[in-house]
Amino acid sequence: MTHHYTGLINRYRDRLPVSANTPVVSLNEGNTPLIELVNLPKKIKKDVRILAKFEGLNPTGSFKDRGMTMAVTKAIEAGARAIICASTGNTSAAAAAYAARAGIACFVLIPEGKIALGKLSQAMMHGSVVIQIRGNFDDGMRLVQEVARTLPLNIVNSINPYRLQGQKTIAFEIVEALGECPDYHVLPVGNAGNISAHWIGYSEAVGLKTESCPNLEVAAPYKTGGLATKRPIMVGYQASGAAPFLRGAMVDQPETVATAIRIGHPVSWKLAWAAKNESGGWFNECSDEEILRAQKLLADTEGIFCEPASAISIAGLLKDLERSVIGEGSMIVCTLTGHGLKDPDTAIAQSSKPFLVDATRTAIEAVIGENMPK
Ligand SMILES: *Cc1c(COP(=O)(O)O)cnc(C)c1O
C-alpha cells in the first residue's frame, strides 16, 4: 500500500462513471487543503468556524480540473480527437492542459478582452487553439453547441455531465476531512455547475437522492460509515451585474470585475435551483466593490490569495453573518474556486504601489521607519 496520490478518479473510482479499462487522464487534481480561517472570525467578532477549501491549489489553479479530468478521460475513452469549450478563462486553462496531457486538440472560445491574463497565458501555453469572439461567454456557449452539432468535437463545458461527476468529489473530501457535513456551504455561482456538483456530492455522501443528479445510478451512494447524516445548507453568491438567480430570469448583458462569473445565461439553471431548494438555502448578491474588498481582506488577514470570483464567497458570507441569517456557532465551508495569480492586473490595481527609492541604506531605513508596526 503506497500513499502516492494520483488524482481524484483513482481516489474515488467506485463513485465515478469509469471502468477498470477507462484510460485515466489526470494531473493529480483534487486533494486540496481545507484551511480554517483563524483571524477573520475574530476580526468580525463572530463566534463561527469558517473553513476555506482552496481550489486554487489544483494543477491549473482552479476547481475546473476536477471536472476536466473526468470530461477528457471520457472523451478519450469514446475515441475523441478534439475537444471544444466556451470559457471565461479557467475552463479553457484546464481544457488546454488536459488536452495536452491526452495528446488531443483543444479549441477554446473566449470573450474578447474579458479574460484574466493568467488564464489566457495558460490556454496559449498549452497549445490550444484560442478563438477570441466579439461577444460574451453566453454567445460562446451557444456557438460551441452549434459547431459541435456537425463537427467531431467533444464539448467539455459543464453541459457535459461528466464535468459535474468530477466536481462532486469536492464534497467527499470535505466530509472525510470534517467527519461530517458543515452547517453551511457557501460558493460563487456563475454557470451554476459547481453548486450543482457540490450538492450531488453531499447527497451521495449521506446516501440521499437529489433532483440535481440526473444519473445517480452511475455512482454507488457513498457509504460514510455514519460520518455524515445531514447535508449542508447551500448558499450561492452572484455579482450584482451578473445575477440571474437573484433576478429570477436570464441577464443579457452581464458585467462584473469577477470575470469567472460574468455569466447571464447559466447552463445549470434547474440543477442549481434544486440544490438551493432541497437544501433550504438561498442566493445573495455582492457588488464589485464588496468582492474586491473581500479578496484583499482574505489576502491581508489570512495569507490566502484567491481570484475575485472566489472572493465573493467571503464577501457574501460577511453579509449573511452581518444580517444574522447565518448564526453564531455555525460551521461554514467556503469554496475558494481559483487562485489569485490568475488575475494579476486586478490584484495590482487594488494594492498599494511599491516604493521606489535610491539604492542606499538610508533610503531603505526611511521606508522601514515609516511602515514599522508601532
Ligand atoms: C468557473 C468558475 C466559477 C463559477 O463556477 P460555475 O460552475 O460556473 O458556477 C467561479 N469561480 C471560478 C474561479 C471559476 O473558474
PDBQT file of the ligand as one rigid body, heavy atoms in Angstrom, charges set to zero:
ROOT
HETATM    1  C1  LIG A 401     -15.924  28.565 -13.243  1.00  0.00    +0.000 C 
HETATM    2  C2  LIG A 401     -15.665  29.401 -12.047  1.00  0.00    +0.000 A 
HETATM    3  C3  LIG A 401     -16.684  29.827 -11.176  1.00  0.00    +0.000 A 
HETATM    4  C4  LIG A 401     -18.126  29.556 -11.435  1.00  0.00    +0.000 C 
HETATM    5  O1  LIG A 401     -18.477  28.208 -11.364  1.00  0.00    +0.000 OA
HETATM    6  P1  LIG A 401     -19.828  27.734 -12.067  1.00  0.00    +0.000 P 
HETATM    7  O2  LIG A 401     -19.794  26.263 -12.018  1.00  0.00    +0.000 OA
HETATM    8  O3  LIG A 401     -19.775  28.275 -13.466  1.00  0.00    +0.000 OA
HETATM    9  O4  LIG A 401     -20.957  28.344 -11.309  1.00  0.00    +0.000 OA
HETATM   10  C5  LIG A 401     -16.332  30.523 -10.047  1.00  0.00    +0.000 A 
HETATM   11  N1  LIG A 401     -15.053  30.844  -9.788  1.00  0.00    +0.000 NA
HETATM   12  C6  LIG A 401     -14.058  30.477 -10.601  1.00  0.00    +0.000 A 
HETATM   13  C7  LIG A 401     -12.663  30.868 -10.243  1.00  0.00    +0.000 C 
HETATM   14  C8  LIG A 401     -14.311  29.749 -11.760  1.00  0.00    +0.000 A 
HETATM   15  O5  LIG A 401     -13.306  29.399 -12.561  1.00  0.00    +0.000 OA
ENDROOT
TORSDOF 0
